[in-house]
Amino acid sequence: MIRFSAFTLLFAMNTYAQEPTPKQLDEVVISDSKFALAREKSGKVIVKITANELEKNPGQSIASILSTVVGVEINGNQSSAGKNLGTYIRGGRNRQTLIIIDGIPVTDASGVNLEYDLRYISAEQVESIEVMKGAASTLYGSGAATGVINITLKKASKKELTGNTYFSLGTQTTADNVNYRPQDFNQGISLNGTIGNVNYLAMFNSIETKGISEAQGMDFEPDQLSKISALMKIGFKPNTKFSFDFFTNFDKIKNNYDGFYDNFTSADTPLNVAKTQQFRFGFSPKYKYKNGELVFNSGFSMNERNYTSLNTWSNSIDYSGYNSKSLNLDAFNKYNFSSRFFLILGTQFQFNEMDSQAELIVKQNAKSNWFDTYITTVYNSDFGLNVNAGARYDKHSIYNNYSVYNFNPSYSLSKMGLKLIGSYSTAYITPSLYQLFSPYGNLALTPEKNNTVELGFEKDFINKKIQFNTVCFYREENNSIGFYTDPVTFASNYVNIDGNYNAKGIESMLSYDATNKLKFKANYTFTEVEEPLKRLIPKHKANVSIDYDYSEKAYFNLSYQYVDSRKDVFFDGGTYETVPVQLGSYQLVNAMINFKIIKNRFNLFASANNILNANFTENIGYSTRGRNFKIGLNVIF
């Protein structure tokens, strides 16, 4: 009760974590229509993390940035760098959140849940992020059931040559095993510019982290993570109508992880090693004409995951690997019938393929494709009514055809600074290749279905110095894909689960520009889910922060985060049973200061995370970071 009272007091004072600012009503968002749309005409509360906000808060990971967004929980963000991340929005899981990079959905087709590893993306590569919650399969297809994280990468400058190089070092320690030696290193360089009709951007990033064992316990050796990331973008714009954009990027992660016997080995002989990598490239031409715009987004990716691990039964080394290829083609056209009414008509083709020698999955069998057609209409009246409605028809190579739709009206009372919003939308999640073709696969699987209802409002006061919004949601999940083991034969396979499960909640954001220099921001999330969905979902979560621009050259941020208790489970190796556990709540206090030593040339920052050195468990059996410090610099040329 004492901890929750402290959170309540801070929330009442309007001081919150690094929650991205609720945007001004006249700002532009793209996630709910695929084209630039004034926020006041959007029927969604979309959180937009701008380039300016990213610039003011350097040294963070994408997971850290997203973990402060209202309604979003990134599990694993407080653990060691090698820990896999879980993205939970509105009581959903990874499979129900779609990640989009520059308009192209990204997944690993060999994964059980078709999820994307957010560790691949460096924050230094990102221009902005939009988070749109709710079912969005009408526009984005499979996986967009609880939310869409829409990431836009940086663009080339208009000068012929600009660039920057950055470096940071930090500590990597737990609350109960303090070691403040620098063990977290992040460095990179970028070059970009425009020469005539051609623009270019090249970025390279490298991360080395050690010092914390992935497994919780004093006897485990520290585990190391190494990551390299390279990105190249080239654009060609021969005239005002045509533009052609090409991209390619390569990411590779190598990390150690702990097994049952690792505490009996030295740090110099780690037994468990994971190597993952992805290679992506694509082409996105655009054509603008008098009444609209035609866009074609294409992306191809290859993913590899290889594991070397100790077999605890035979005390021998096992090797396993998973490979996948994915192709995504999405062509859509926006046609403006008038300044107030436009229509989006599109077609999307996706192809996935995987193989795994360890599990006898061959790519000749493990492949699927689906072809979708979709339509969305957007109407903005002159008296405040805005309507976004659409439908999608999915034709899959394995399961029966499927359709989804959405209806999203909103009404703006501009004189009152008030906008009312509501929506009803449906979504689907395609079974993964692993769920269809692995030794536990089931070709009779059909898509998971989600239905979401939203009601809410946005209100501003005192010429938009104070902004407040609240959204209530109710989500129903049915036909979920689960794992079943026969109690007699012990045969196991994936199945569609009978019955419905629901999640409901409230999401609120508040910002107050006290002066031109001082800003207070806060958000609060309440999520109530049925028992089968409760794992790692906090019922209450809040963020509070103070942003202070001391001068044009100095910026300070103080933030606080409260995460409520959560349910988790662990596997008992002695009894072979899954045992439920209750994880305690925790609170984090963070601070960051950013100096522009030479304006537009040389920046220096320092940050302290978990200042109070809270000792907590984020995931049962995994280590979490204690008080840590980081310093870094950015040189622009």
SETOR-637301 format. One line per 5 residues: number of its first residue (from 0); their letters; for each residue x, y, z of C-alpha. Coordinates in nm, 2 decimals, always signed. Last residue first. Layout:
BEGIN
NUM = A = X:Y:Z; ...
end
This chain:
BEGIN
636 = FIVNL = +2.98:+1.72:-3.92; +2.78:+1.63:-3.60; +2.95:+1.47:-3.30; +2.74:+1.29:-3.05; +2.86:+1.21:-2.70
631 = GIKFN = +2.78:+0.96:-2.43; +2.75:+0.89:-2.06; +2.56:+0.60:-1.89; +2.49:+0.50:-1.53; +2.32:+0.20:-1.38
626 = RGRTS = +2.12:+0.13:-1.06; +1.99:-0.22:-1.08; +1.93:-0.43:-1.39; +1.71:-0.74:-1.38; +1.82:-1.11:-1.38
621 = YGINE = +1.59:-1.38:-1.51; +1.43:-1.68:-1.32; +1.08:-1.54:-1.31; +1.05:-1.24:-1.54; +1.07:-0.87:-1.42
616 = TFNAN = +1.19:-0.95:-1.07; +1.28:-0.66:-0.84; +1.56:-0.49:-0.66; +1.51:-0.12:-0.68; +1.85:+0.07:-0.70
611 = LINNA = +1.69:+0.40:-0.61; +1.84:+0.56:-0.92; +1.69:+0.29:-1.15; +1.85:+0.46:-1.45; +2.11:+0.74:-1.44
606 = SAFLN = +2.18:+0.93:-1.76; +2.46:+1.15:-1.90; +2.46:+1.34:-2.23; +2.71:+1.54:-2.45; +2.63:+1.71:-2.78
601 = FRNKI = +2.88:+1.85:-3.03; +2.80:+2.02:-3.37; +2.45:+2.16:-3.40; +2.51:+2.39:-3.11; +2.85:+2.34:-2.95
596 = IKFNI = +2.83:+2.19:-2.60; +2.47:+2.09:-2.66; +2.42:+1.93:-2.32; +2.17:+1.65:-2.24; +2.08:+1.55:-1.88
591 = MANVL = +1.90:+1.23:-1.79; +1.72:+1.10:-1.48; +1.54:+0.77:-1.39; +1.33:+0.66:-1.10; +1.18:+0.31:-1.12
586 = QYSGL = +0.91:+0.15:-0.91; +0.82:-0.22:-0.87; +0.53:-0.45:-0.81; +0.59:-0.81:-0.70; +0.58:-1.11:-0.92
581 = QVPVT = +0.32:-1.38:-0.83; +0.40:-1.74:-0.92; +0.23:-2.02:-1.10; +0.40:-2.36:-1.12; +0.43:-2.56:-1.45
576 = EYTGG = +0.49:-2.92:-1.35; +0.77:-3.16:-1.44; +0.81:-3.24:-1.07; +1.18:-3.19:-1.03; +1.24:-2.97:-1.33
571 = DFFVD = +0.97:-2.72:-1.21; +0.88:-2.51:-1.51; +0.80:-2.15:-1.42; +0.49:-1.93:-1.43; +0.42:-1.56:-1.41
566 = KRSDV = +0.15:-1.33:-1.27; +0.21:-0.96:-1.24; +0.24:-0.70:-0.96; +0.20:-0.33:-1.07; +0.45:-0.13:-1.27
561 = YQYSL = +0.53:+0.23:-1.15; +0.75:+0.45:-1.35; +0.92:+0.78:-1.26; +1.11:+1.03:-1.47; +1.34:+1.33:-1.44
556 = NFYAK = +1.45:+1.50:-1.76; +1.70:+1.78:-1.81; +1.79:+1.98:-2.12; +2.09:+2.22:-2.17; +2.20:+2.41:-2.48
551 = ESYDY = +1.91:+2.63:-2.56; +1.86:+2.69:-2.19; +1.73:+2.50:-1.88; +1.49:+2.31:-2.10; +1.31:+2.11:-1.83
546 = DISVN = +1.11:+1.79:-1.88; +0.94:+1.65:-1.58; +0.81:+1.29:-1.59; +0.54:+1.05:-1.48; +0.46:+0.70:-1.59
541 = AKHKP = +0.19:+0.46:-1.47; +0.10:+0.09:-1.49; -0.19:-0.09:-1.32; -0.32:-0.44:-1.39; +0.03:-0.55:-1.50
536 = ILRKL = +0.03:-0.82:-1.77; +0.31:-1.08:-1.73; +0.08:-1.38:-1.76; -0.29:-1.27:-1.73; -0.42:-1.40:-2.06
531 = PEEVE = -0.56:-1.74:-1.94; -0.71:-1.57:-1.63; -0.92:-1.30:-1.80; -0.78:-0.96:-1.85; -0.81:-0.62:-1.68
526 = TFTYN = -0.58:-0.35:-1.79; -0.55:+0.00:-1.64; -0.30:+0.23:-1.79; -0.19:+0.57:-1.66; +0.00:+0.85:-1.83
521 = AKFKL = +0.18:+1.16:-1.72; +0.36:+1.47:-1.86; +0.49:+1.79:-1.70; +0.67:+2.05:-1.91; +0.90:+2.34:-1.81
516 = KNTAD = +1.09:+2.56:-2.05; +0.82:+2.74:-2.24; +0.62:+2.74:-1.92; +0.38:+2.51:-1.74; +0.33:+2.30:-2.06
511 = YSLMS = +0.10:+2.04:-1.91; +0.05:+1.69:-2.05; -0.20:+1.42:-1.96; -0.25:+1.07:-2.10; -0.52:+0.81:-2.01
506 = EIGKA = -0.57:+0.44:-2.11; -0.86:+0.24:-1.96; -0.91:-0.13:-1.98; -1.07:-0.44:-2.11; -0.94:-0.79:-2.21
501 = NYNGD = -1.16:-1.08:-2.32; -1.13:-1.45:-2.37; -1.37:-1.64:-2.59; -1.42:-2.02:-2.62; -1.27:-2.31:-2.80
496 = INVYN = -0.90:-2.31:-2.85; -0.75:-2.37:-3.20; -0.49:-2.64:-3.17; -0.11:-2.68:-3.17; +0.02:-3.03:-3.11
491 = SAFTV = +0.13:-3.27:-2.84; +0.11:-3.65:-2.79; +0.13:-3.73:-2.42; -0.06:-4.05:-2.50; -0.28:-4.03:-2.19
486 = PDTYF = -0.29:-3.67:-2.09; -0.29:-3.55:-2.45; -0.08:-3.23:-2.47; -0.24:-2.92:-2.62; -0.07:-2.59:-2.73
481 = GISNN = -0.28:-2.28:-2.81; -0.40:-2.09:-3.11; -0.69:-1.86:-3.02; -1.03:-1.91:-3.19; -1.15:-1.62:-2.99
476 = EERYF = -1.02:-1.29:-2.85; -1.26:-1.01:-2.73; -1.12:-0.66:-2.67; -1.30:-0.39:-2.47; -1.15:-0.04:-2.47
471 = CVTNF = -1.18:+0.29:-2.28; -0.98:+0.58:-2.41; -0.88:+0.89:-2.22; -0.72:+1.22:-2.33; -0.58:+1.53:-2.17
466 = QIKKN = -0.40:+1.83:-2.30; -0.30:+2.14:-2.10; -0.11:+2.42:-2.27; -0.35:+2.37:-2.56; -0.48:+2.73:-2.56
461 = IFDKE = -0.57:+2.71:-2.19; -0.73:+2.37:-2.21; -0.73:+2.07:-2.44; -0.96:+1.77:-2.45; -0.94:+1.43:-2.63
456 = FGLEV = -1.21:+1.17:-2.59; -1.29:+0.80:-2.57; -1.47:+0.49:-2.67; -1.32:+0.18:-2.82; -1.46:-0.16:-2.92
451 = TNNKE = -1.22:-0.44:-3.03; -1.28:-0.78:-3.20; -1.00:-1.04:-3.24; -1.00:-1.36:-3.43; -0.72:-1.63:-3.44
446 = PTLAL = -0.68:-1.77:-3.79; -0.75:-2.13:-3.87; -0.55:-2.45:-3.78; -0.63:-2.77:-3.97; -0.27:-2.80:-4.09
441 = NGYPS = -0.16:-2.88:-3.73; +0.20:-2.86:-3.63; +0.37:-3.02:-3.33; +0.65:-3.18:-3.54; +0.66:-2.84:-3.71
436 = FLQYL = +0.45:-2.77:-4.02; +0.14:-2.56:-3.92; +0.24:-2.40:-3.59; +0.60:-2.35:-3.72; +0.46:-2.19:-4.04
431 = SPTIY = +0.27:-1.94:-3.83; -0.11:-1.94:-3.80; -0.25:-1.61:-3.94; -0.38:-1.36:-3.69; -0.70:-1.18:-3.76
426 = ATSYS = -0.86:-0.84:-3.68; -1.19:-0.68:-3.62; -1.28:-0.32:-3.56; -1.54:-0.11:-3.37; -1.45:+0.25:-3.31
421 = GILKL = -1.53:+0.56:-3.10; -1.39:+0.91:-3.07; -1.50:+1.24:-2.92; -1.29:+1.55:-2.97; -1.29:+1.86:-2.75
416 = GMKSL = -1.12:+2.19:-2.77; -1.45:+2.36:-2.69; -1.47:+2.57:-3.00; -1.33:+2.28:-3.21; -1.60:+2.04:-3.12
411 = SYSPN = -1.46:+1.75:-3.31; -1.65:+1.43:-3.37; -1.51:+1.08:-3.44; -1.62:+0.78:-3.63; -1.42:+0.46:-3.67
406 = FNYVS = -1.58:+0.16:-3.84; -1.36:-0.14:-3.91; -1.37:-0.46:-4.12; -1.23:-0.81:-4.14; -1.25:-1.10:-4.39
401 = YNNYI = -1.13:-1.46:-4.41; -1.07:-1.73:-4.67; -1.03:-2.09:-4.55; -0.69:-2.22:-4.45; -0.38:-2.32:-4.65
396 = SHKDY = -0.31:-2.09:-4.95; -0.48:-1.79:-4.78; -0.73:-1.54:-4.94; -0.79:-1.24:-4.71; -1.06:-0.98:-4.77
391 = RAGAN = -1.02:-0.65:-4.61; -1.28:-0.38:-4.50; -1.29:-0.01:-4.43; -1.43:+0.29:-4.24; -1.28:+0.62:-4.12
386 = VNLGF = -1.54:+0.89:-4.04; -1.49:+1.25:-3.93; -1.77:+1.48:-3.81; -1.66:+1.83:-3.71; -1.90:+2.06:-3.91
381 = DSNYV = -1.69:+2.08:-4.23; -1.69:+1.71:-4.28; -1.39:+1.48:-4.29; -1.45:+1.15:-4.47; -1.20:+0.87:-4.50
376 = TTIYT = -1.27:+0.55:-4.69; -1.06:+0.23:-4.67; -1.05:-0.07:-4.91; -0.86:-0.39:-4.89; -0.75:-0.68:-5.11
371 = DFWNS = -0.54:-0.96:-4.96; -0.33:-1.24:-5.11; -0.18:-1.51:-4.89; +0.12:-1.73:-4.91; +0.25:-2.04:-4.73
366 = KANQK = +0.56:-2.24:-4.70; +0.68:-2.53:-4.48; +0.67:-2.82:-4.73; +0.96:-2.75:-4.97; +1.12:-2.56:-4.68
361 = VILEA = +1.19:-2.87:-4.48; +1.11:-2.90:-4.11; +1.29:-3.19:-3.96; +1.31:-3.03:-3.61; +1.69:-2.99:-3.59
356 = QSDME = +1.71:-2.95:-3.97; +1.49:-2.64:-3.96; +1.32:-2.48:-4.26; +1.11:-2.18:-4.33; +0.91:-2.00:-4.61
351 = NFQFQ = +0.67:-1.71:-4.60; +0.49:-1.52:-4.89; +0.28:-1.21:-4.86; +0.07:-1.03:-5.12; -0.11:-0.71:-5.05
346 = TGLIL = -0.37:-0.52:-5.26; -0.50:-0.17:-5.20; -0.78:+0.08:-5.24; -0.77:+0.40:-5.03; -1.06:+0.65:-5.08
341 = FFRSS = -1.07:+1.02:-5.01; -1.33:+1.27:-4.89; -1.30:+1.62:-4.75; -1.07:+1.79:-5.00; -1.27:+1.62:-5.28
336 = FNYKN = -1.28:+1.28:-5.46; -0.92:+1.23:-5.35; -0.79:+0.90:-5.46; -0.53:+0.72:-5.25; -0.38:+0.41:-5.41
331 = FADLN = -0.23:+0.10:-5.26; +0.03:-0.16:-5.36; +0.18:-0.39:-5.09; +0.43:-0.67:-5.17; +0.58:-0.86:-4.88
326 = LSKSN = +0.83:-1.15:-4.92; +0.96:-1.36:-4.64; +1.24:-1.61:-4.60; +1.32:-1.83:-4.30; +1.60:-2.02:-4.14
321 = YGSYD = +1.60:-2.20:-3.80; +1.90:-2.37:-3.64; +1.98:-2.62:-3.37; +2.30:-2.76:-3.22; +2.34:-2.98:-2.91
316 = ISNSW = +2.64:-3.01:-2.69; +2.67:-3.31:-2.46; +2.60:-3.35:-2.09; +2.35:-3.63:-2.18; +2.05:-3.51:-1.98
311 = TNLST = +2.15:-3.14:-1.95; +2.20:-3.10:-2.32; +2.42:-2.79:-2.34; +2.33:-2.54:-2.60; +2.45:-2.40:-2.94
306 = YNREN = +2.17:-2.21:-3.10; +2.13:-2.07:-3.46; +1.86:-1.83:-3.58; +1.87:-1.71:-3.94; +1.64:-1.46:-4.10
301 = MSFGS = +1.60:-1.36:-4.47; +1.39:-1.06:-4.57; +1.22:-0.92:-4.88; +1.03:-0.59:-4.89; +0.81:-0.41:-5.13
296 = NFVLE = +0.60:-0.10:-5.09; +0.41:+0.04:-5.39; +0.24:+0.37:-5.36; +0.00:+0.56:-5.59; -0.11:+0.91:-5.49
291 = GNKYK = -0.41:+1.13:-5.54; -0.63:+1.36:-5.75; -0.37:+1.54:-5.97; -0.11:+1.27:-5.97; +0.16:+1.16:-5.73
286 = YKPSF = +0.36:+0.85:-5.80; +0.56:+0.65:-5.54; +0.82:+0.38:-5.58; +0.92:+0.17:-5.28; +1.20:-0.09:-5.32
281 = GFRFQ = +1.32:-0.35:-5.07; +1.61:-0.51:-4.88; +1.64:-0.71:-4.56; +1.90:-0.93:-4.41; +1.85:-1.07:-4.06
276 = QTKAV = +2.07:-1.23:-3.81; +2.06:-1.44:-3.49; +2.34:-1.63:-3.31; +2.26:-1.78:-2.97; +2.53:-1.93:-2.75
271 = NLPTD = +2.50:-2.17:-2.46; +2.81:-2.33:-2.31; +3.01:-2.03:-2.20; +3.37:-2.14:-2.14; +3.56:-1.83:-2.02
266 = ASTFN = +3.30:-1.74:-1.75; +3.38:-2.07:-1.58; +3.14:-2.36:-1.56; +2.93:-2.51:-1.27; +2.68:-2.22:-1.28
261 = DYFGD = +2.62:-2.30:-1.65; +2.47:-2.64:-1.57; +2.09:-2.56:-1.59; +2.14:-2.33:-1.89; +2.24:-1.97:-1.92
256 = YNNKI = +2.25:-1.74:-2.22; +2.53:-1.61:-2.44; +2.47:-1.36:-2.71; +2.54:-1.29:-3.08; +2.33:-1.05:-3.27
251 = KDFNT = +2.35:-0.96:-3.64; +2.17:-0.70:-3.84; +2.19:-0.62:-4.22; +2.00:-0.35:-4.40; +1.90:-0.26:-4.75
246 = FFDFS = +1.68:+0.02:-4.88; +1.56:+0.16:-5.21; +1.34:+0.46:-5.27; +1.20:+0.58:-5.60; +1.01:+0.91:-5.63
241 = FKTNP = +0.78:+1.04:-5.91; +0.55:+1.34:-5.94; +0.77:+1.63:-5.84; +1.05:+1.53:-6.07; +1.34:+1.29:-6.10
236 = KFGIK = +1.33:+1.19:-5.74; +1.58:+0.91:-5.66; +1.63:+0.77:-5.31; +1.90:+0.55:-5.16; +1.89:+0.40:-4.82
231 = MLASI = +2.17:+0.19:-4.65; +2.16:+0.04:-4.31; +2.42:-0.16:-4.11; +2.37:-0.32:-3.77; +2.62:-0.50:-3.55
226 = KSLQD = +2.54:-0.66:-3.21; +2.75:-0.83:-2.94; +2.59:-0.96:-2.62; +2.78:-1.11:-2.33; +2.66:-1.32:-2.03
221 = PEFDM = +2.81:-1.29:-1.69; +2.87:-1.62:-1.51; +2.60:-1.77:-1.29; +2.66:-1.83:-0.92; +2.50:-1.51:-0.78
216 = GQAES = +2.15:-1.59:-0.92; +1.90:-1.48:-1.19; +1.98:-1.61:-1.53; +2.08:-1.37:-1.81; +2.41:-1.31:-1.62
211 = IGKTE = +2.51:-0.94:-1.61; +2.84:-0.78:-1.69; +2.85:-0.77:-2.07; +2.74:-0.55:-2.35; +2.90:-0.47:-2.69
206 = ISNFM = +2.70:-0.26:-2.94; +2.79:-0.16:-3.30; +2.60:+0.07:-3.54; +2.65:+0.16:-3.90; +2.44:+0.41:-4.10
201 = ALYNV = +2.43:+0.51:-4.47; +2.18:+0.76:-4.61; +2.14:+0.87:-4.97; +1.96:+1.13:-5.18; +1.96:+1.15:-5.56
196 = NGITG = +1.79:+1.42:-5.78; +2.09:+1.66:-5.75; +2.32:+1.54:-5.47; +2.13:+1.50:-5.14; +2.29:+1.40:-4.81
191 = NLSIG = +2.38:+1.13:-4.57; +2.66:+0.97:-4.36; +2.61:+0.79:-4.03; +2.84:+0.66:-3.76; +2.81:+0.43:-3.46
186 = QNFDQ = +2.90:+0.34:-3.11; +2.74:+0.17:-2.81; +2.94:+0.02:-2.52; +2.80:-0.14:-2.21; +3.06:-0.27:-1.96
181 = PRYNV = +3.19:+0.04:-1.79; +3.29:-0.06:-1.43; +3.02:+0.01:-1.18; +2.99:-0.34:-1.03; +2.70:-0.40:-0.78
176 = NDATT = +2.58:-0.75:-0.73; +2.24:-0.71:-0.55; +2.09:-0.43:-0.76; +2.22:-0.58:-1.09; +2.50:-0.43:-1.30
171 = QTGLS = +2.57:-0.30:-1.65; +2.75:+0.03:-1.64; +2.76:+0.26:-1.94; +2.96:+0.38:-2.24; +2.84:+0.59:-2.52
166 = FYTNG = +2.97:+0.69:-2.87; +2.84:+0.89:-3.16; +2.93:+0.98:-3.51; +2.75:+1.22:-3.73; +2.69:+1.30:-4.09
161 = TLEKK = +2.63:+1.56:-4.35; +2.71:+1.57:-4.72; +2.53:+1.73:-5.02; +2.28:+1.92:-4.80; +1.91:+1.83:-4.81
156 = SAKKL = +1.94:+1.58:-4.53; +1.87:+1.21:-4.59; +1.59:+1.04:-4.40; +1.58:+0.86:-4.07; +1.37:+0.55:-4.02
151 = TINIV = +1.00:+0.56:-3.96; +0.86:+0.30:-3.72; +0.49:+0.21:-3.70; +0.41:+0.01:-3.39; +0.06:-0.13:-3.46
146 = GTAAG = -0.18:-0.25:-3.19; -0.40:-0.52:-3.04; -0.49:-0.73:-3.35; -0.24:-0.61:-3.62; -0.10:-0.96:-3.67
141 = SGYLT = -0.24:-1.03:-4.02; -0.34:-0.75:-4.24; -0.23:-0.38:-4.22; -0.52:-0.16:-4.33; -0.82:-0.37:-4.23
136 = SAAGK = -0.61:-0.57:-3.98; -0.60:-0.27:-3.75; -0.75:-0.39:-3.42; -0.67:-0.15:-3.14; -0.37:+0.07:-3.05
131 = MVEIS = -0.17:+0.30:-3.27; +0.19:+0.37:-3.17; +0.38:+0.60:-3.40; +0.75:+0.62:-3.40; +0.99:+0.89:-3.54
126 = EVQEA = +1.32:+0.94:-3.72; +1.49:+0.61:-3.61; +1.84:+0.49:-3.69; +1.99:+0.61:-3.36; +1.73:+0.41:-3.18
121 = SIYRL = +1.89:+0.10:-3.30; +1.66:-0.17:-3.44; +1.76:-0.54:-3.42; +1.66:-0.56:-3.05; +1.30:-0.52:-3.15
116 = DYELN = +1.30:-0.89:-3.26; +1.00:-0.94:-3.48; +0.72:-1.20:-3.42; +0.58:-1.46:-3.64; +0.45:-1.64:-3.33
111 = VGSAD = +0.65:-1.97:-3.34; +0.93:-1.80:-3.52; +1.05:-1.92:-3.86; +0.87:-1.64:-4.05; +1.06:-1.37:-3.86
106 = TVPIG = +0.85:-1.06:-3.90; +0.85:-0.71:-4.05; +0.56:-0.52:-4.20; +0.67:-0.26:-4.46; +0.56:+0.11:-4.43
101 = DIIIL = +0.90:+0.24:-4.33; +0.94:-0.02:-4.06; +0.61:-0.18:-3.94; +0.58:-0.40:-3.63; +0.25:-0.57:-3.58
96 = TQRNR = +0.13:-0.66:-3.23; -0.10:-0.97:-3.18; +0.18:-1.23:-3.22; +0.38:-1.05:-2.95; +0.11:-1.09:-2.69
91 = GGRIY = -0.22:-0.92:-2.61; -0.35:-0.77:-2.28; -0.40:-0.43:-2.43; -0.05:-0.42:-2.58; +0.22:-0.66:-2.48
86 = TGLNK = +0.55:-0.67:-2.66; +0.78:-0.94:-2.52; +1.15:-0.90:-2.56; +1.42:-1.18:-2.56; +1.69:-1.14:-2.30
81 = GASSQ = +2.04:-1.09:-2.44; +2.07:-0.74:-2.31; +2.00:-0.84:-1.95; +1.67:-0.76:-1.80; +1.48:-0.43:-1.76
76 = NGNIE = +1.34:-0.43:-2.12; +1.25:-0.80:-2.09; +0.87:-0.73:-2.10; +0.78:-0.43:-2.31; +0.44:-0.31:-2.18
71 = VGVVT = +0.23:-0.07:-2.39; -0.10:+0.09:-2.29; +0.05:+0.44:-2.25; +0.40:+0.46:-2.40; +0.68:+0.45:-2.14
66 = SLISA = +0.80:+0.10:-2.24; +0.82:+0.21:-2.60; +1.13:+0.42:-2.54; +1.30:+0.16:-2.33; +1.23:-0.11:-2.60
61 = ISQGP = +1.37:+0.12:-2.87; +1.69:+0.15:-2.67; +1.79:+0.47:-2.50; +2.12:+0.66:-2.53; +1.97:+0.98:-2.64
56 = NKELE = +1.66:+1.16:-2.50; +1.65:+1.51:-2.65; +1.71:+1.38:-3.00; +1.43:+1.12:-2.97; +1.19:+1.39:-2.85
51 = NATIK = +1.28:+1.61:-3.14; +1.25:+1.33:-3.39; +0.89:+1.27:-3.27; +0.74:+0.99:-3.06; +0.38:+0.99:-3.18
46 = VIVKG = +0.10:+0.84:-2.97; -0.21:+0.79:-3.17; -0.55:+0.85:-3.01; -0.76:+0.74:-3.30; -1.04:+0.90:-3.51
41 = SKERA = -0.80:+1.12:-3.70; -0.92:+1.45:-3.83; -0.77:+1.66:-3.55; -0.45:+1.46:-3.61; -0.41:+1.60:-3.95
36 = LAFKS = -0.37:+1.31:-4.20; -0.06:+1.21:-4.38; -0.13:+0.88:-4.57; -0.14:+0.52:-4.45; -0.49:+0.58:-4.31
31 = DSIVV = -0.47:+0.50:-3.94; -0.09:+0.51:-3.90; -0.02:+0.84:-4.08; -0.02:+1.12:-3.83; +0.01:+1.49:-3.88
26 = EDLQK = -0.01:+1.76:-3.61; -0.30:+2.00:-3.58; -0.44:+1.84:-3.25; -0.10:+1.89:-3.08; +0.06:+1.57:-2.99
21 = PTPEQ = +0.04:+1.38:-2.66; +0.40:+1.40:-2.56; +0.61:+1.09:-2.55; +0.60:+0.92:-2.21; +0.94:+0.96:-2.05
16 = AYTNM = +0.81:+0.91:-1.71; +0.55:+1.13:-1.53; +0.49:+1.43:-1.30; +0.14:+1.55:-1.29; +0.12:+1.60:-0.91
11 = AFLLT = -0.17:+1.35:-0.89; +0.04:+1.09:-1.05; +0.32:+1.14:-0.80; +0.08:+1.10:-0.51; -0.08:+0.79:-0.66
6 = FASFR = +0.26:+0.63:-0.72; +0.36:+0.70:-0.36; +0.03:+0.55:-0.24; +0.11:+0.24:-0.45; +0.44:+0.19:-0.28
1 = IM = +0.29:+0.24:+0.07; +0.00:+0.00:+0.00
end
